[in-house]
Amino acid sequence: MSESDFWANEPWTVLNRINAWSEIRSEKEKSDLRQLSILGAWVLAPHAKKGKQPAPEKLIPSVWADVDEVKKTGPLSPEEKKARFAKHDELIRKHFEKNKK
């Protein structure tokens, strides 16, 4: 959007364009994260024990699922945030300890 377009538009039009750009950017980041987790699982599969290949969802947990939930239920309290991060850390730690043995 050029500067003249910016000043010629209504404020809500500009805000809608900014919001649309933000959503497109968010979808791109989600897609990139999914691709990275699939690639990571593919690279680690030959080094894992037979039948214990890492699932892409377990390798890099999706943070957007938490964001979608917050939109429905409201912001999380500090205790809930701490519990969520601990849960993600525990999942990752368990996964790597299993494959380490």
N, C-alpha and C positions, 0 to 999 in steps of 0.2 A: 504494500500500500504506500503510495507516495504521500509526501507531506501535504500537498494540496487536497488529495482525497481524504486524508485524515481530518483536516480542518473543515472540509465540506460536508462530512457525514454527521449524522446524529450520534450522540454518545453511546446509545444502546447498540448501534450498528458496529461501532468500533469495538465495543466490549464483546459482542457476538463473534466478531472475526478473531479477536484474541482468544476467546474460549475455544473456538473451532481449531485454531492453530495448536493450542495446548492439548486438546484431545488427540489430534493427529500425532503430535510428538509423543504423547503417552503410549499410544498404540504402537508406535515404532519402537519405543523402549521395551515394551512387553514382548514384541516379536523378536527383538535382538536378544533378550534374556532367554526366551524359549530356545532360540537357535543355539545359543551358547551352552545351555544345559544339555541339549541333545548332543552337541559336539563333544562336550565333556564326558558324557556317558559312553559315547562311542569310542573315545580315546582310552578311557579307563577299562572298558570291557575286557580286553585281552589280558589285563593284569589282575583282574578279580578272580576269585575262586569260581569254579564252574557252577552255574546256577545262581550265583550271587552277584550278578552284574548290577551296578547301581541304576536306579530309575532316575530319569532326568528330573522329575519333580522333587525327589528326595535330595538330589545333588545340590541344586540351587532352589531353595523354597521361594515360591512366588510371594512377593510383598504386596501385590495388587489385590489379592484376595482379602487381605486385612483392610485395605483402603475401602473396598466395596462394602465390607461389613460395617465400617465406621460410618459410612454414609447412611446406612439403615438405622444404626443404633445410637449414633452420637459419638463424641470423642471418648477415648479410653482414659481411665484414671491412671496415675503414675504406677500404681500397683499392678494394674492389668497390663500395662506396657512392659513392665519388668518381667511379668510372668510369660508374656508372649516371646520376648527375646530369649528368656531362659529355655523355653520350649524349643525354639529353633536351634539354639546352641546345643541342647541335649541331643536332638535328632542328628545333627551333623557329627557330633562327637561319637555317638553310638555307631553311625555308619562307618566312620573311618577306623574305629577300634575293631569292628568286626572284620573288616578287610585287611587289617594290619596283622591279624593272627595267622 
